[in-house]
Amino acid sequence: MVLDRLTADANLFWDYSEKWGAAWARSDVILIKPATFMNRSGQPISAIANFFKIAAEEILVVLDDFALPLGRLRLRAQGSAGGHNGLESVVEHFGTEAIPRLRIGIGAAPLQGATDHVLGRFFEEEQSVVDATVRRAADAVKCAIDKGLIAAMNLFNQTPEEK
């Protein structure tokens, strides 16, 4: 949803590449939506990064995180995958944990329903928080691009109530 927001804001359109197994859009930056299973998302991201000669530290992985409360953003320059299989795939393909990432809180999953929670739809009463979070996350990505990751971390790692 965040990448769709970014493409819409920049008047970009998605192109699908069978070769890379991903949808992608390009302006000053390249946006990538892997079309693989989430736990294999490192393959198309690394393929595109290799083609365009993009270093791991120049990438910003945007991912959902049910370990964070709904609406919470957490930008980091590096770190472990923290149990996220998609991020683990990216780390594995690049051979480093030094990959910037933006984790977006989707709220805690039920003990037996993590897959359904991650792949399911948000409840109607959550939608206003989701919409605001998508806007904030897109702004965080733009800030990281324009002003650098540290500036984005300082602005967006707090909830709006903490500012």
DRENGU-479482 format. One line per 8 residues: their letters; for each residue x, y, z of N, C-alpha, C. Coordinates in Angstrom, 3 decimals. Layout:
! DRENGU-479482
A) X/Y/Z/X/Y/Z/X/Y/Z; ... .
***
This chain:
! DRENGU-479482
MVLDRLTA) 0.823/-1.190/0.000/0.000/0.000/0.000/0.871/1.261/0.000; 2.006/1.201/0.719/2.908/2.348/0.761/3.536/2.574/-0.610; 3.979/1.509/-1.254/4.585/1.661/-2.584/3.559/2.133/-3.604; 2.329/1.672/-3.490/1.275/2.154/-4.385/1.029/3.644/-4.162; 1.089/4.063/-2.917/0.925/5.484/-2.603/2.070/6.307/-3.217; 3.296/5.796/-3.093/4.449/6.498/-3.661/4.360/6.613/-5.181; 3.930/5.541/-5.837/3.811/5.606/-7.299/2.706/6.582/-7.702; 1.605/6.558/-6.982/0.512/7.484/-7.293/0.954/8.936/-7.083 .
DANLFWDY) 1.646/9.201/-5.973/2.117/10.564/-5.683/3.073/11.072/-6.763; 3.856/10.170/-7.341/4.849/10.558/-8.357/4.332/10.374/-9.787; 3.049/10.028/-9.941/2.457/9.769/-11.251/3.231/8.709/-12.029; 3.645/7.666/-11.322/4.353/6.549/-11.946/3.389/5.395/-12.160; 3.800/4.462/-12.990/2.998/3.279/-13.248/3.876/2.050/-13.069; 3.263/0.991/-12.600/3.985/-0.261/-12.399/4.199/-0.966/-13.725; 5.378/-1.521/-13.885/5.701/-2.374/-15.017/6.060/-3.724/-14.422; 5.646/-4.795/-15.060/5.973/-6.118/-14.539/7.087/-6.728/-15.375 .
SEKWGAAW) 8.080/-7.280/-14.685/9.178/-7.950/-15.361/9.168/-9.428/-14.998; 8.908/-10.251/-15.974/8.962/-11.710/-15.790/10.391/-12.127/-15.424; 11.360/-11.477/-16.045/12.771/-11.788/-15.804/13.132/-11.615/-14.332; 12.629/-10.564/-13.707/12.955/-10.287/-12.314/11.925/-10.843/-11.340; 10.752/-11.157/-11.811/9.703/-11.637/-10.915/9.210/-10.551/-9.979; 9.042/-9.353/-10.547/8.631/-8.219/-9.729/7.972/-7.156/-10.580; 7.103/-6.397/-9.939/6.606/-5.160/-10.532/7.582/-4.076/-10.100; 7.815/-3.125/-10.989/8.740/-2.066/-10.638/8.342/-0.772/-11.325 .
ARSDVILI) 8.723/0.332/-10.692/8.467/1.664/-11.227/9.743/2.466/-11.010; 10.045/3.336/-11.958/11.330/4.050/-11.886/11.155/5.531/-12.144; 11.778/6.322/-11.297/11.956/7.767/-11.507/13.388/8.038/-11.056; 13.567/8.899/-10.045/14.910/9.095/-9.469/15.323/7.859/-8.683; 14.328/7.129/-8.220/14.536/5.893/-7.459/13.784/4.767/-8.155; 14.074/3.554/-7.726/13.373/2.386/-8.270/12.540/1.787/-7.153; 11.259/1.637/-7.406/10.356/0.977/-6.467/10.133/-0.446/-6.967; 10.196/-1.402/-6.044/10.081/-2.808/-6.419/9.037/-3.482/-5.549 .
KPATFMNR) 8.118/-4.201/-6.208/7.160/-5.048/-5.502/7.375/-6.481/-5.988; 8.083/-7.295/-5.188/8.302/-8.678/-5.611/6.981/-9.393/-5.854; 6.949/-10.212/-6.895/5.760/-11.006/-7.205/5.953/-12.454/-6.740; 7.006/-12.681/-5.986/7.299/-14.011/-5.460/6.574/-14.191/-4.127; 6.680/-15.369/-3.563/6.240/-15.547/-2.190/7.087/-14.630/-1.325; 6.499/-14.124/-0.249/7.184/-13.168/0.618/8.531/-13.706/1.089; 8.606/-14.980/1.414/9.859/-15.524/1.943/10.924/-15.726/0.860; 10.625/-15.322/-0.371/11.595/-15.354/-1.467/11.798/-13.968/-2.077 .
SGQPISAI) 11.390/-12.937/-1.381/11.426/-11.592/-1.952/12.844/-11.055/-2.146; 13.817/-11.635/-1.509/15.195/-11.199/-1.698/15.705/-11.424/-3.106; 15.206/-12.457/-3.772/15.691/-12.788/-5.112/15.409/-11.670/-6.120; 14.155/-11.222/-6.285/13.935/-10.141/-7.261/14.570/-8.815/-6.848; 14.605/-8.531/-5.558/15.215/-7.282/-5.115/16.707/-7.290/-5.424; 17.378/-8.395/-5.130/18.820/-8.458/-5.409/19.095/-8.488/-6.910; 18.217/-9.113/-7.690/18.417/-9.140/-9.145/18.355/-7.732/-9.730; 17.363/-6.962/-9.311/17.233/-5.591/-9.800/18.383/-4.729/-9.275 .
ANFFKIAA) 18.741/-4.906/-8.011/19.861/-4.147/-7.447/21.160/-4.454/-8.180; 21.379/-5.717/-8.507/22.590/-6.078/-9.259/22.581/-5.450/-10.648; 21.444/-5.492/-11.316/21.338/-4.940/-12.662/21.638/-3.439/-12.677; 21.074/-2.716/-11.698/21.247/-1.258/-11.649/22.426/-0.825/-10.776; 23.206/-1.784/-10.286/24.390/-1.494/-9.457/24.024/-0.691/-8.202; 23.023/-1.180/-7.471/22.550/-0.536/-6.248/23.102/-1.325/-5.057; 23.810/-0.643/-4.174/24.384/-1.282/-2.989/23.309/-1.516/-1.932; 23.541/-2.491/-1.080/22.584/-2.846/-0.030/22.199/-1.645/0.831 .
EEILVVLD) 23.172/-0.813/1.169/22.889/0.325/2.044/22.101/1.431/1.344; 21.913/1.332/0.026/21.120/2.303/-0.725/19.665/1.853/-0.886; 19.339/0.705/-0.339/17.997/0.137/-0.446/17.220/0.481/0.816; 15.933/0.660/0.690/15.052/0.799/1.845/13.939/-0.226/1.682; 13.976/-1.257/2.486/12.958/-2.298/2.442/11.774/-1.817/3.273; 10.586/-1.869/2.709/9.359/-1.484/3.406/8.596/-2.775/3.695; 8.300/-3.009/4.976/7.666/-4.278/5.347/6.680/-4.108/6.482; 5.725/-5.029/6.538/4.772/-5.054/7.641/5.413/-5.759/8.826 .
DFALPLGR) 4.917/-5.453/10.023/5.477/-6.059/11.222/4.376/-6.186/12.266; 4.001/-7.428/12.575/2.959/-7.600/13.582/3.520/-7.550/15.002; 4.819/-7.349/15.149/5.406/-7.136/16.471/5.269/-5.670/16.901; 4.862/-4.813/15.972/4.652/-3.401/16.279/3.162/-3.105/16.317; 2.746/-2.195/17.198/1.335/-1.816/17.232/0.894/-1.215/15.896; -0.359/-1.366/15.584/-0.921/-0.812/14.359/-0.594/0.676/14.277; 0.011/1.071/13.153/0.317/2.475/12.908/1.709/2.913/13.301; 2.421/2.094/14.023/3.777/2.466/14.460/4.776/2.264/13.326 .
LRLRAQGS) 5.677/3.220/13.121/6.733/3.106/12.127/8.065/2.963/12.849; 8.951/2.147/12.271/10.293/2.012/12.834/11.293/1.902/11.687; 12.065/2.944/11.512/13.148/2.978/10.524/14.446/2.567/11.197; 15.215/1.734/10.519/16.522/1.302/11.015/17.489/1.203/9.840; 18.755/1.448/10.095/19.778/1.352/9.057/20.221/-0.084/8.843; 20.071/-0.908/9.865/20.510/-2.299/9.772/19.942/-3.069/10.945; 20.206/-4.361/10.967/19.775/-5.198/12.072/19.320/-6.551/11.578; 18.927/-7.370/12.508/18.475/-8.707/12.150/17.116/-8.630/11.476 .
AGGHNGLE) 16.710/-9.734/10.903/15.396/-9.807/10.261/14.280/-9.851/11.299; 14.614/-10.167/12.535/13.612/-10.165/13.600/12.473/-11.135/13.368; 12.759/-12.234/12.686/11.721/-13.237/12.450/10.864/-12.979/11.223; 11.125/-11.908/10.500/10.342/-11.602/9.289/10.979/-12.348/8.118; 10.268/-13.303/7.552/10.825/-14.156/6.504/11.181/-13.405/5.227; 10.428/-12.389/4.888/10.743/-11.601/3.701/12.038/-10.836/3.869; 12.200/-10.204/5.032/13.434/-9.480/5.303/14.602/-10.455/5.413; 14.373/-11.616/5.985/15.424/-12.637/6.069/15.907/-13.024/4.673 .
SVVEHFGT) 14.990/-13.143/3.729/15.357/-13.459/2.349/16.220/-12.350/1.746; 15.877/-11.112/2.008/16.658/-9.984/1.493/18.060/-10.008/2.102; 18.141/-10.181/3.408/19.432/-10.246/4.098/20.270/-11.389/3.534; 19.651/-12.531/3.330/20.362/-13.702/2.794/20.908/-13.431/1.391; 20.108/-12.819/0.529/20.549/-12.565/-0.844/21.645/-11.500/-0.933; 21.624/-10.545/-0.024/22.648/-9.508/-0.050/23.860/-9.868/0.807; 23.693/-10.850/1.683/24.806/-11.277/2.522/25.188/-10.288/3.601; 24.248/-9.433/3.991/24.517/-8.439/5.035/23.212/-8.042/5.717 .
EAIPRLRI) 23.328/-7.678/7.000/22.188/-7.118/7.728/22.154/-5.601/7.618; 23.136/-5.032/6.934/23.243/-3.576/6.781/22.360/-3.107/5.624; 21.077/-3.390/5.740/20.079/-2.986/4.749/19.033/-2.143/5.472; 18.916/-0.881/5.116/17.894/-0.045/5.756/16.499/-0.619/5.555; 15.672/-0.432/6.570/14.305/-0.941/6.497/13.342/-0.035/7.236; 12.110/-0.037/6.745/11.000/0.665/7.377/9.973/-0.393/7.750; 9.864/-0.642/9.039/8.867/-1.593/9.539/7.591/-0.813/9.834; 6.473/-1.368/9.401/5.181/-0.719/9.596/4.314/-1.634/10.447 .
GIGAAPLQ) 3.937/-1.140/11.606/3.147/-1.938/12.540/1.754/-2.230/12.017; 1.410/-3.521/12.050/0.053/-3.929/11.652/-0.705/-4.520/12.841; -0.122/-4.449/14.025/-0.777/-4.970/15.219/-0.500/-6.444/15.419; -0.667/-6.865/16.651/-0.358/-8.239/17.037/-1.286/-9.240/16.361; -0.683/-10.350/15.951/-1.442/-11.444/15.340/-1.921/-12.389/16.434; -3.071/-13.031/16.218/-3.500/-14.058/17.161/-2.462/-15.178/17.204; -2.382/-15.882/18.312/-1.370/-16.932/18.470/-1.353/-17.938/17.330; -2.487/-18.343/16.846/-2.555/-19.362/15.804/-2.894/-18.797/14.427 .
GATDHVLG) -2.904/-17.498/14.277/-3.369/-16.947/13.013/-2.472/-15.916/12.373; -1.159/-16.068/12.490/-0.246/-15.055/11.955/-0.406/-14.897/10.441; -0.473/-15.992/9.711/-0.575/-15.908/8.250/-1.864/-15.215/7.839; -2.984/-15.605/8.432/-4.259/-14.967/8.103/-4.244/-13.485/8.470; -3.594/-13.164/9.580/-3.525/-11.765/10.020/-2.724/-10.929/9.018; -1.582/-11.433/8.605/-0.710/-10.697/7.687/-1.345/-10.570/6.305; -1.973/-11.629/5.837/-2.542/-11.615/4.487/-3.978/-11.099/4.437; -4.607/-10.969/5.589/-6.009/-10.554/5.632/-6.188/-9.059/5.470 .
RFFEEEQS) -7.419/-8.665/5.479/-7.767/-7.248/5.359/-7.890/-6.642/6.757; -7.698/-5.335/6.817/-7.883/-4.639/8.077/-9.364/-4.513/8.373; -9.694/-4.420/9.655/-11.081/-4.211/10.049/-11.494/-2.783/9.701; -12.784/-2.607/9.476/-13.296/-1.289/9.096/-12.913/-0.218/10.120; -12.969/-0.576/11.402/-12.629/0.407/12.442/-11.135/0.747/12.492; -10.293/-0.022/11.817/-8.852/0.249/11.744/-8.478/1.101/10.534; -9.388/1.240/9.588/-9.052/1.819/8.295/-8.517/3.247/8.372; -9.044/4.068/9.275/-8.536/5.447/9.361/-7.084/5.450/9.847 .
VVDATVRR) -6.738/4.560/10.775/-5.352/4.449/11.240/-4.470/3.931/10.110; -4.957/2.948/9.372/-4.202/2.381/8.254/-3.934/3.462/7.204; -4.955/4.213/6.838/-4.782/5.269/5.839/-3.752/6.311/6.285; -3.842/6.739/7.540/-2.887/7.714/8.066/-1.472/7.119/8.112; -1.379/5.844/8.447/-0.077/5.181/8.516/0.558/5.060/7.140; -0.232/4.735/6.144/0.287/4.640/4.775/0.817/5.997/4.338; 0.092/7.068/4.644/0.558/8.417/4.302/1.870/8.740/5.020; 1.923/8.458/6.328/3.142/8.729/7.111/4.309/7.887/6.605 .
AADAVKCA) 4.059/6.626/6.287/5.130/5.749/5.804/5.651/6.245/4.456; 4.760/6.661/3.567/5.199/7.215/2.280/6.018/8.486/2.510; 5.588/9.313/3.449/6.353/10.521/3.785/7.716/10.152/4.371; 7.774/9.090/5.156/9.048/8.640/5.732/10.007/8.195/4.634; 9.484/7.484/3.638/10.324/7.052/2.513/10.839/8.268/1.757; 9.964/9.219/1.468/10.374/10.433/0.757/11.430/11.201/1.556; 11.252/11.287/2.859/12.209/11.979/3.720/13.558/11.265/3.693; 13.543/9.943/3.755/14.799/9.173/3.708/15.523/9.422/2.392 .
IDKGLIAA) 14.776/9.533/1.306/15.378/9.795/-0.004/15.928/11.210/-0.071; 15.132/12.184/0.372/15.497/13.594/0.233/16.490/14.094/1.279; 16.338/13.635/2.535/17.128/14.189/3.632/18.046/13.171/4.306; 17.907/11.905/3.923/18.752/10.872/4.514/18.011/10.064/5.568; 18.536/8.894/5.815/17.886/7.962/6.732/17.863/8.476/8.170; 18.927/9.096/8.620/18.984/9.591/10.007/17.896/10.640/10.238; 17.752/11.556/9.310/16.707/12.582/9.442/15.335/11.935/9.467; 15.116/10.966/8.602/13.821/10.264/8.582/13.590/9.508/9.881 .
MNLFNQTP) 14.630/8.876/10.400/14.494/8.163/11.678/14.094/9.128/12.786; 14.733/10.292/12.825/14.428/11.284/13.862/13.000/11.795/13.765; 12.479/11.897/12.560/11.121/12.415/12.380/10.027/11.364/12.520; 10.302/10.148/12.091/9.213/9.179/11.942/9.246/7.993/12.905; 10.292/7.849/13.708/10.323/6.737/14.650/9.498/6.993/15.905; 8.905/8.160/15.994/7.987/8.461/17.092/6.571/8.398/16.558; 5.655/8.021/17.420/4.250/8.088/17.010/3.849/9.552/17.015; 2.795/9.919/16.290/2.367/11.326/16.286/2.096/11.844/17.710 .
EEK) 1.631/10.970/18.606/1.340/11.381/19.970/2.616/11.672/20.760; 3.746/11.059/20.386/5.007/11.243/21.114/5.717/12.530/20.724; 5.337/13.137/19.616/6.030/14.344/19.136/5.653/15.543/19.972 .
***
